[in-house]
Amino acid sequence: MGIWRQLAEYLYIKKRDPNEPRTQWMKYMHGMNRISLIMFLIAVLIIIFKLVLLPLFR
């Protein structure tokens, strides 16, 4: 499975493969990966906001 497909599945952009085995531990792992990916994207947006938009208003 490609990394872009996995990211799309984490962000609910693409449906997951119905034939893929789903164990309880895989659900936990994917949930934690989803949370960390969303937190990373929010942090990147905050950094971009600070670097690009804040100097414009000074």
PDB file of N, CA, C, O and CB in Angstrom:
ATOM      1  N   MET A   1       0.854  -1.181   0.000  1.00  0.00           N
ATOM      2  CA  MET A   1       0.000   0.000   0.000  1.00  0.00           C
ATOM      3  C   MET A   1       0.895   1.237   0.000  1.00  0.00           C
ATOM      4  O   MET A   1       1.870   1.305   0.748  1.00  0.00           O
ATOM      5  CB  MET A   1      -0.969   0.002   1.232  1.00  0.00           C
ATOM      6  N   GLY A   2       0.562   2.201  -0.831  1.00  0.00           N
ATOM      7  CA  GLY A   2       1.356   3.405  -0.932  1.00  0.00           C
ATOM      8  C   GLY A   2       1.102   4.362   0.217  1.00  0.00           C
ATOM      9  O   GLY A   2       0.060   4.318   0.872  1.00  0.00           O
ATOM     10  N   ILE A   3       2.069   5.218   0.444  1.00  0.00           N
ATOM     11  CA  ILE A   3       1.968   6.148   1.569  1.00  0.00           C
ATOM     12  C   ILE A   3       0.846   7.165   1.353  1.00  0.00           C
ATOM     13  O   ILE A   3       0.186   7.566   2.312  1.00  0.00           O
ATOM     14  CB  ILE A   3       3.302   6.876   1.778  1.00  0.00           C
ATOM     15  N   TRP A   4       0.622   7.588   0.102  1.00  0.00           N
ATOM     16  CA  TRP A   4      -0.434   8.571  -0.159  1.00  0.00           C
ATOM     17  C   TRP A   4      -1.808   7.965   0.064  1.00  0.00           C
ATOM     18  O   TRP A   4      -2.718   8.632   0.557  1.00  0.00           O
ATOM     19  CB  TRP A   4      -0.325   9.111  -1.587  1.00  0.00           C
ATOM     20  N   ARG A   5      -1.956   6.698  -0.302  1.00  0.00           N
ATOM     21  CA  ARG A   5      -3.236   6.019  -0.069  1.00  0.00           C
ATOM     22  C   ARG A   5      -3.491   5.873   1.426  1.00  0.00           C
ATOM     23  O   ARG A   5      -4.614   6.066   1.890  1.00  0.00           O
ATOM     24  CB  ARG A   5      -3.254   4.631  -0.753  1.00  0.00           C
ATOM     25  N   GLN A   6      -2.449   5.532   2.178  1.00  0.00           N
ATOM     26  CA  GLN A   6      -2.585   5.377   3.625  1.00  0.00           C
ATOM     27  C   GLN A   6      -2.973   6.703   4.270  1.00  0.00           C
ATOM     28  O   GLN A   6      -3.842   6.736   5.141  1.00  0.00           O
ATOM     29  CB  GLN A   6      -1.277   4.847   4.239  1.00  0.00           C
ATOM     30  N   LEU A   7      -2.333   7.801   3.849  1.00  0.00           N
ATOM     31  CA  LEU A   7      -2.686   9.114   4.382  1.00  0.00           C
ATOM     32  C   LEU A   7      -4.125   9.479   4.029  1.00  0.00           C
ATOM     33  O   LEU A   7      -4.843  10.042   4.855  1.00  0.00           O
ATOM     34  CB  LEU A   7      -1.724  10.184   3.850  1.00  0.00           C
ATOM     35  N   ALA A   8      -4.545   9.165   2.818  1.00  0.00           N
ATOM     36  CA  ALA A   8      -5.913   9.454   2.410  1.00  0.00           C
ATOM     37  C   ALA A   8      -6.910   8.657   3.249  1.00  0.00           C
ATOM     38  O   ALA A   8      -7.977   9.166   3.592  1.00  0.00           O
ATOM     39  CB  ALA A   8      -6.103   9.142   0.921  1.00  0.00           C
ATOM     40  N   GLU A   9      -6.573   7.427   3.578  1.00  0.00           N
ATOM     41  CA  GLU A   9      -7.451   6.622   4.426  1.00  0.00           C
ATOM     42  C   GLU A   9      -7.492   7.175   5.846  1.00  0.00           C
ATOM     43  O   GLU A   9      -8.551   7.174   6.473  1.00  0.00           O
ATOM     44  CB  GLU A   9      -6.989   5.159   4.443  1.00  0.00           C
ATOM     45  N   TYR A  10      -6.356   7.651   6.368  1.00  0.00           N
ATOM     46  CA  TYR A  10      -6.326   8.226   7.714  1.00  0.00           C
ATOM     47  C   TYR A  10      -7.197   9.468   7.799  1.00  0.00           C
ATOM     48  O   TYR A  10      -7.853   9.697   8.815  1.00  0.00           O
ATOM     49  CB  TYR A  10      -4.893   8.566   8.120  1.00  0.00           C
ATOM     50  N   LEU A  11      -7.210  10.269   6.745  1.00  0.00           N
ATOM     51  CA  LEU A  11      -7.976  11.515   6.752  1.00  0.00           C
ATOM     52  C   LEU A  11      -9.389  11.343   6.199  1.00  0.00           C
ATOM     53  O   LEU A  11     -10.073  12.332   5.936  1.00  0.00           O
ATOM     54  CB  LEU A  11      -7.246  12.568   5.952  1.00  0.00           C
ATOM     55  N   TYR A  12      -9.829  10.101   6.020  1.00  0.00           N
ATOM     56  CA  TYR A  12     -11.167   9.770   5.526  1.00  0.00           C
ATOM     57  C   TYR A  12     -11.427  10.333   4.133  1.00  0.00           C
ATOM     58  O   TYR A  12     -12.576  10.613   3.791  1.00  0.00           O
ATOM     59  CB  TYR A  12     -12.216  10.289   6.488  1.00  0.00           C
ATOM     60  N   ILE A  13     -10.380  10.504   3.319  1.00  0.00           N
ATOM     61  CA  ILE A  13     -10.550  10.967   1.950  1.00  0.00           C
ATOM     62  C   ILE A  13     -10.849   9.782   1.035  1.00  0.00           C
ATOM     63  O   ILE A  13     -11.601   9.905   0.069  1.00  0.00           O
ATOM     64  CB  ILE A  13      -9.291  11.723   1.468  1.00  0.00           C
ATOM     65  N   LYS A  14     -10.258   8.649   1.349  1.00  0.00           N
ATOM     66  CA  LYS A  14     -10.424   7.443   0.527  1.00  0.00           C
ATOM     67  C   LYS A  14     -10.912   6.310   1.422  1.00  0.00           C
ATOM     68  O   LYS A  14     -10.493   6.193   2.574  1.00  0.00           O
ATOM     69  CB  LYS A  14      -9.084   7.051  -0.191  1.00  0.00           C
ATOM     70  N   LYS A  15     -11.800   5.478   0.885  1.00  0.00           N
ATOM     71  CA  LYS A  15     -12.303   4.340   1.646  1.00  0.00           C
ATOM     72  C   LYS A  15     -11.209   3.285   1.783  1.00  0.00           C
ATOM     73  O   LYS A  15     -10.386   3.100   0.886  1.00  0.00           O
ATOM     74  CB  LYS A  15     -13.557   3.739   0.970  1.00  0.00           C
ATOM     75  N   ARG A  16     -11.218   2.596   2.929  1.00  0.00           N
ATOM     76  CA  ARG A  16     -10.231   1.544   3.144  1.00  0.00           C
ATOM     77  C   ARG A  16     -10.639   0.282   2.411  1.00  0.00           C
ATOM     78  O   ARG A  16     -11.794   0.117   2.020  1.00  0.00           O
ATOM     79  CB  ARG A  16     -10.057   1.259   4.640  1.00  0.00           C
ATOM     80  N   ASP A  17      -9.674  -0.603   2.232  1.00  0.00           N
ATOM     81  CA  ASP A  17      -9.906  -1.869   1.541  1.00  0.00           C
ATOM     82  C   ASP A  17     -10.783  -2.767   2.424  1.00  0.00           C
ATOM     83  O   ASP A  17     -10.394  -3.058   3.555  1.00  0.00           O
ATOM     84  CB  ASP A  17      -8.550  -2.575   1.198  1.00  0.00           C
ATOM     85  N   PRO A  18     -11.942  -3.211   1.951  1.00  0.00           N
ATOM     86  CA  PRO A  18     -12.823  -4.040   2.796  1.00  0.00           C
ATOM     87  C   PRO A  18     -12.245  -5.434   3.063  1.00  0.00           C
ATOM     88  O   PRO A  18     -12.655  -6.084   4.024  1.00  0.00           O
ATOM     89  CB  PRO A  18     -14.193  -4.179   2.136  1.00  0.00           C
ATOM     90  N   ASN A  19     -11.311  -5.905   2.244  1.00  0.00           N
ATOM     91  CA  ASN A  19     -10.714  -7.230   2.442  1.00  0.00           C
ATOM     92  C   ASN A  19      -9.548  -7.210   3.419  1.00  0.00           C
ATOM     93  O   ASN A  19      -9.029  -8.266   3.782  1.00  0.00           O
ATOM     94  CB  ASN A  19     -10.250  -7.788   1.119  1.00  0.00           C
ATOM     95  N   GLU A  20      -9.128  -6.028   3.850  1.00  0.00           N
ATOM     96  CA  GLU A  20      -8.001  -5.911   4.781  1.00  0.00           C
ATOM     97  C   GLU A  20      -8.435  -6.376   6.168  1.00  0.00           C
ATOM     98  O   GLU A  20      -9.495  -5.974   6.649  1.00  0.00           O
ATOM     99  CB  GLU A  20      -7.473  -4.447   4.836  1.00  0.00           C
ATOM    100  N   PRO A  21      -7.633  -7.215   6.813  1.00  0.00           N
ATOM    101  CA  PRO A  21      -8.010  -7.667   8.158  1.00  0.00           C
ATOM    102  C   PRO A  21      -7.966  -6.508   9.156  1.00  0.00           C
ATOM    103  O   PRO A  21      -7.042  -5.694   9.135  1.00  0.00           O
ATOM    104  CB  PRO A  21      -7.076  -8.804   8.625  1.00  0.00           C
ATOM    105  N   ARG A  22      -8.977  -6.441  10.032  1.00  0.00           N
ATOM    106  CA  ARG A  22      -9.048  -5.377  11.026  1.00  0.00           C
ATOM    107  C   ARG A  22      -9.045  -6.008  12.420  1.00  0.00           C
ATOM    108  O   ARG A  22     -10.025  -6.630  12.828  1.00  0.00           O
ATOM    109  CB  ARG A  22     -10.319  -4.491  10.813  1.00  0.00           C
ATOM    110  N   THR A  23      -7.952  -5.844  13.135  1.00  0.00           N
ATOM    111  CA  THR A  23      -7.901  -6.303  14.516  1.00  0.00           C
ATOM    112  C   THR A  23      -8.079  -5.085  15.416  1.00  0.00           C
ATOM    113  O   THR A  23      -7.995  -3.943  14.967  1.00  0.00           O
ATOM    114  CB  THR A  23      -6.556  -7.051  14.825  1.00  0.00           C
ATOM    115  N   GLN A  24      -8.323  -5.350  16.680  1.00  0.00           N
ATOM    116  CA  GLN A  24      -8.513  -4.259  17.633  1.00  0.00           C
ATOM    117  C   GLN A  24      -7.247  -3.408  17.736  1.00  0.00           C
ATOM    118  O   GLN A  24      -7.330  -2.185  17.844  1.00  0.00           O
ATOM    119  CB  GLN A  24      -8.898  -4.814  19.019  1.00  0.00           C
ATOM    120  N   TRP A  25      -6.077  -4.049  17.702  1.00  0.00           N
ATOM    121  CA  TRP A  25      -4.818  -3.307  17.839  1.00  0.00           C
ATOM    122  C   TRP A  25      -4.533  -2.460  16.604  1.00  0.00           C
ATOM    123  O   TRP A  25      -3.942  -1.386  16.712  1.00  0.00           O
ATOM    124  CB  TRP A  25      -3.655  -4.272  18.086  1.00  0.00           C
ATOM    125  N   MET A  26      -4.949  -2.933  15.436  1.00  0.00           N
ATOM    126  CA  MET A  26      -4.790  -2.128  14.221  1.00  0.00           C
ATOM    127  C   MET A  26      -5.684  -0.897  14.280  1.00  0.00           C
ATOM    128  O   MET A  26      -5.286   0.177  13.830  1.00  0.00           O
ATOM    129  CB  MET A  26      -5.116  -2.964  12.966  1.00  0.00           C
ATOM    130  N   LYS A  27      -6.879  -1.037  14.825  1.00  0.00           N
ATOM    131  CA  LYS A  27      -7.768   0.118  14.988  1.00  0.00           C
ATOM    132  C   LYS A  27      -7.125   1.156  15.898  1.00  0.00           C
ATOM    133  O   LYS A  27      -7.164   2.351  15.608  1.00  0.00           O
ATOM    134  CB  LYS A  27      -9.133  -0.319  15.560  1.00  0.00           C
ATOM    135  N   TYR A  28      -6.530   0.697  17.003  1.00  0.00           N
ATOM    136  CA  TYR A  28      -5.866   1.622  17.924  1.00  0.00           C
ATOM    137  C   TYR A  28      -4.691   2.316  17.234  1.00  0.00           C
ATOM    138  O   TYR A  28      -4.518   3.528  17.360  1.00  0.00           O
ATOM    139  CB  TYR A  28      -5.380   0.874  19.185  1.00  0.00           C
ATOM    140  N   MET A  29      -3.894   1.547  16.513  1.00  0.00           N
ATOM    141  CA  MET A  29      -2.720   2.111  15.851  1.00  0.00           C
ATOM    142  C   MET A  29      -3.135   3.147  14.806  1.00  0.00           C
ATOM    143  O   MET A  29      -2.548   4.226  14.736  1.00  0.00           O
ATOM    144  CB  MET A  29      -1.885   0.997  15.195  1.00  0.00           C
ATOM    145  N   HIS A  30      -4.134   2.826  14.004  1.00  0.00           N
ATOM    146  CA  HIS A  30      -4.571   3.763  12.975  1.00  0.00           C
ATOM    147  C   HIS A  30      -5.209   5.001  13.601  1.00  0.00           C
ATOM    148  O   HIS A  30      -5.062   6.106  13.078  1.00  0.00           O
ATOM    149  CB  HIS A  30      -5.559   3.084  12.020  1.00  0.00           C
ATOM    150  N   GLY A  31      -5.906   4.825  14.704  1.00  0.00           N
ATOM    151  CA  GLY A  31      -6.482   5.981  15.405  1.00  0.00           C
ATOM    152  C   GLY A  31      -5.409   6.919  15.932  1.00  0.00           C
ATOM    153  O   GLY A  31      -5.528   8.137  15.806  1.00  0.00           O
ATOM    154  N   MET A  32      -4.359   6.354  16.524  1.00  0.00           N
ATOM    155  CA  MET A  32      -3.263   7.187  17.033  1.00  0.00           C
ATOM    156  C   MET A  32      -2.520   7.862  15.880  1.00  0.00           C
ATOM    157  O   MET A  32      -2.134   9.026  15.992  1.00  0.00           O
ATOM    158  CB  MET A  32      -2.283   6.338  17.875  1.00  0.00           C
ATOM    159  N   ASN A  33      -2.319   7.149  14.786  1.00  0.00           N
ATOM    160  CA  ASN A  33      -1.673   7.761  13.621  1.00  0.00           C
ATOM    161  C   ASN A  33      -2.521   8.900  13.072  1.00  0.00           C
ATOM    162  O   ASN A  33      -1.989   9.931  12.661  1.00  0.00           O
ATOM    163  CB  ASN A  33      -1.425   6.712  12.525  1.00  0.00           C
ATOM    164  N   ARG A  34      -3.824   8.719  13.063  1.00  0.00           N
ATOM    165  CA  ARG A  34      -4.731   9.758  12.567  1.00  0.00           C
ATOM    166  C   ARG A  34      -4.630  11.006  13.444  1.00  0.00           C
ATOM    167  O   ARG A  34      -4.552  12.120  12.927  1.00  0.00           O
ATOM    168  CB  ARG A  34      -6.193   9.239  12.531  1.00  0.00           C
ATOM    169  N   ILE A  35      -4.632  10.828  14.763  1.00  0.00           N
ATOM    170  CA  ILE A  35      -4.526  11.961  15.687  1.00  0.00           C
ATOM    171  C   ILE A  35      -3.208  12.683  15.502  1.00  0.00           C
ATOM    172  O   ILE A  35      -3.182  13.913  15.450  1.00  0.00           O
ATOM    173  CB  ILE A  35      -4.669  11.494  17.138  1.00  0.00           C
ATOM    174  N   SER A  36      -2.107  11.945  15.403  1.00  0.00           N
ATOM    175  CA  SER A  36      -0.804  12.589  15.258  1.00  0.00           C
ATOM    176  C   SER A  36      -0.676  13.302  13.916  1.00  0.00           C
ATOM    177  O   SER A  36      -0.045  14.356  13.838  1.00  0.00           O
ATOM    178  CB  SER A  36       0.311  11.561  15.407  1.00  0.00           C
ATOM    179  N   LEU A  37      -1.259  12.751  12.868  1.00  0.00           N
ATOM    180  CA  LEU A  37      -1.213  13.397  11.554  1.00  0.00           C
ATOM    181  C   LEU A  37      -2.016  14.701  11.564  1.00  0.00           C
ATOM    182  O   LEU A  37      -1.566  15.705  11.011  1.00  0.00           O
ATOM    183  CB  LEU A  37      -1.754  12.444  10.465  1.00  0.00           C
ATOM    184  N   ILE A  38      -3.180  14.695  12.176  1.00  0.00           N
ATOM    185  CA  ILE A  38      -3.993  15.908  12.255  1.00  0.00           C
ATOM    186  C   ILE A  38      -3.283  16.974  13.095  1.00  0.00           C
ATOM    187  O   ILE A  38      -3.300  18.152  12.739  1.00  0.00           O
ATOM    188  CB  ILE A  38      -5.384  15.589  12.853  1.00  0.00           C
ATOM    189  N   MET A  39      -2.662  16.571  14.205  1.00  0.00           N
ATOM    190  CA  MET A  39      -1.915  17.522  15.032  1.00  0.00           C
ATOM    191  C   MET A  39      -0.740  18.110  14.260  1.00  0.00           C
ATOM    192  O   MET A  39      -0.453  19.300  14.388  1.00  0.00           O
ATOM    193  CB  MET A  39      -1.414  16.843  16.314  1.00  0.00           C
ATOM    194  N   PHE A  40      -0.065  17.303  13.469  1.00  0.00           N
ATOM    195  CA  PHE A  40       1.053  17.787  12.659  1.00  0.00           C
ATOM    196  C   PHE A  40       0.576  18.812  11.629  1.00  0.00           C
ATOM    197  O   PHE A  40       1.210  19.851  11.447  1.00  0.00           O
ATOM    198  CB  PHE A  40       1.753  16.613  11.953  1.00  0.00           C
ATOM    199  N   LEU A  41      -0.536  18.523  10.957  1.00  0.00           N
ATOM    200  CA  LEU A  41      -1.058  19.458   9.960  1.00  0.00           C
ATOM    201  C   LEU A  41      -1.487  20.779  10.597  1.00  0.00           C
ATOM    202  O   LEU A  41      -1.277  21.842  10.014  1.00  0.00           O
ATOM    203  CB  LEU A  41      -2.237  18.833   9.217  1.00  0.00           C
ATOM    204  N   ILE A  42      -2.077  20.722  11.774  1.00  0.00           N
ATOM    205  CA  ILE A  42      -2.442  21.949  12.483  1.00  0.00           C
ATOM    206  C   ILE A  42      -1.199  22.741  12.853  1.00  0.00           C
ATOM    207  O   ILE A  42      -1.187  23.965  12.718  1.00  0.00           O
ATOM    208  CB  ILE A  42      -3.260  21.625  13.742  1.00  0.00           C
ATOM    209  N   ALA A  43      -0.142  22.062  13.322  1.00  0.00           N
ATOM    210  CA  ALA A  43       1.099  22.740  13.675  1.00  0.00           C
ATOM    211  C   ALA A  43       1.743  23.391  12.455  1.00  0.00           C
ATOM    212  O   ALA A  43       2.270  24.499  12.559  1.00  0.00           O
ATOM    213  CB  ALA A  43       2.072  21.757  14.320  1.00  0.00           C
ATOM    214  N   VAL A  44       1.712  22.732  11.315  1.00  0.00           N
ATOM    215  CA  VAL A  44       2.266  23.314  10.087  1.00  0.00           C
ATOM    216  C   VAL A  44       1.477  24.559   9.691  1.00  0.00           C
ATOM    217  O   VAL A  44       2.067  25.557   9.278  1.00  0.00           O
ATOM    218  CB  VAL A  44       2.252  22.278   8.934  1.00  0.00           C
ATOM    219  N   LEU A  45       0.161  24.513   9.811  1.00  0.00           N
ATOM    220  CA  LEU A  45      -0.656  25.684   9.495  1.00  0.00           C
ATOM    221  C   LEU A  45      -0.352  26.846  10.433  1.00  0.00           C
ATOM    222  O   LEU A  45      -0.306  27.994   9.991  1.00  0.00           O
ATOM    223  CB  LEU A  45      -2.139  25.329   9.572  1.00  0.00           C
ATOM    224  N   ILE A  46      -0.145  26.575  11.702  1.00  0.00           N
ATOM    225  CA  ILE A  46       0.191  27.631  12.658  1.00  0.00           C
ATOM    226  C   ILE A  46       1.542  28.241  12.324  1.00  0.00           C
ATOM    227  O   ILE A  46       1.694  29.461  12.375  1.00  0.00           O
ATOM    228  CB  ILE A  46       0.197  27.083  14.093  1.00  0.00           C
ATOM    229  N   ILE A  47       2.525  27.416  11.982  1.00  0.00           N
ATOM    230  CA  ILE A  47       3.854  27.929  11.627  1.00  0.00           C
ATOM    231  C   ILE A  47       3.770  28.788  10.369  1.00  0.00           C
ATOM    232  O   ILE A  47       4.379  29.856  10.306  1.00  0.00           O
ATOM    233  CB  ILE A  47       4.851  26.764  11.415  1.00  0.00           C
ATOM    234  N   ILE A  48       3.023  28.332   9.371  1.00  0.00           N
ATOM    235  CA  ILE A  48       2.864  29.126   8.150  1.00  0.00           C
ATOM    236  C   ILE A  48       2.181  30.450   8.467  1.00  0.00           C
ATOM    237  O   ILE A  48       2.572  31.492   7.940  1.00  0.00           O
ATOM    238  CB  ILE A  48       2.054  28.346   7.091  1.00  0.00           C
ATOM    239  N   PHE A  49       1.175  30.419   9.316  1.00  0.00           N
ATOM    240  CA  PHE A  49       0.479  31.634   9.715  1.00  0.00           C
ATOM    241  C   PHE A  49       1.440  32.612  10.386  1.00  0.00           C
ATOM    242  O   PHE A  49       1.434  33.803  10.078  1.00  0.00           O
ATOM    243  CB  PHE A  49      -0.686  31.300  10.656  1.00  0.00           C
ATOM    244  N   LYS A  50       2.265  32.107  11.304  1.00  0.00           N
ATOM    245  CA  LYS A  50       3.210  32.974  12.010  1.00  0.00           C
ATOM    246  C   LYS A  50       4.276  33.543  11.084  1.00  0.00           C
ATOM    247  O   LYS A  50       4.651  34.708  11.215  1.00  0.00           O
ATOM    248  CB  LYS A  50       3.872  32.211  13.137  1.00  0.00           C
ATOM    249  N   LEU A  51       4.759  32.747  10.166  1.00  0.00           N
ATOM    250  CA  LEU A  51       5.838  33.199   9.293  1.00  0.00           C
ATOM    251  C   LEU A  51       5.364  34.099   8.159  1.00  0.00           C
ATOM    252  O   LEU A  51       6.097  34.990   7.729  1.00  0.00           O
ATOM    253  CB  LEU A  51       6.547  32.015   8.720  1.00  0.00           C
ATOM    254  N   VAL A  52       4.163  33.878   7.678  1.00  0.00           N
ATOM    255  CA  VAL A  52       3.705  34.597   6.492  1.00  0.00           C
ATOM    256  C   VAL A  52       2.770  35.750   6.840  1.00  0.00           C
ATOM    257  O   VAL A  52       2.981  36.871   6.379  1.00  0.00           O
ATOM    258  CB  VAL A  52       3.008  33.642   5.545  1.00  0.00           C
ATOM    259  N   LEU A  53       1.763  35.500   7.629  1.00  0.00           N
ATOM    260  CA  LEU A  53       0.734  36.503   7.837  1.00  0.00           C
ATOM    261  C   LEU A  53       1.054  37.510   8.953  1.00  0.00           C
ATOM    262  O   LEU A  53       0.701  38.683   8.832  1.00  0.00           O
ATOM    263  CB  LEU A  53      -0.555  35.821   8.142  1.00  0.00           C
ATOM    264  N   LEU A  54       1.691  37.090   9.997  1.00  0.00           N
ATOM    265  CA  LEU A  54       1.957  38.012  11.099  1.00  0.00           C
ATOM    266  C   LEU A  54       2.906  39.152  10.722  1.00  0.00           C
ATOM    267  O   LEU A  54       2.666  40.279  11.154  1.00  0.00           O
ATOM    268  CB  LEU A  54       2.528  37.250  12.262  1.00  0.00           C
ATOM    269  N   PRO A  55       3.979  38.925   9.935  1.00  0.00           N
ATOM    270  CA  PRO A  55       4.813  40.072   9.547  1.00  0.00           C
ATOM    271  C   PRO A  55       4.074  41.090   8.687  1.00  0.00           C
ATOM    272  O   PRO A  55       4.475  42.252   8.638  1.00  0.00           O
ATOM    273  CB  PRO A  55       6.031  39.588   8.803  1.00  0.00           C
ATOM    274  N   LEU A  56       3.025  40.688   8.022  1.00  0.00           N
ATOM    275  CA  LEU A  56       2.266  41.631   7.193  1.00  0.00           C
ATOM    276  C   LEU A  56       1.492  42.640   8.025  1.00  0.00           C
ATOM    277  O   LEU A  56       1.231  43.751   7.565  1.00  0.00           O
ATOM    278  CB  LEU A  56       1.309  40.879   6.291  1.00  0.00           C
ATOM    279  N   PHE A  57       1.121  42.266   9.244  1.00  0.00           N
ATOM    280  CA  PHE A  57       0.307  43.132  10.098  1.00  0.00           C
ATOM    281  C   PHE A  57       1.134  43.966  11.070  1.00  0.00           C
ATOM    282  O   PHE A  57       0.558  44.694  11.879  1.00  0.00           O
ATOM    283  CB  PHE A  57      -0.679  42.300  10.870  1.00  0.00           C
ATOM    284  N   ARG A  58       2.435  43.888  11.023  1.00  0.00           N
ATOM    285  CA  ARG A  58       3.276  44.675  11.939  1.00  0.00           C
ATOM    286  C   ARG A  58       3.609  46.004  11.379  1.00  0.00           C
ATOM    287  O   ARG A  58       4.307  46.787  12.023  1.00  0.00           O
ATOM    288  CB  ARG A  58       4.538  43.951  12.264  1.00  0.00           C
TER     289      ARG A  58
END
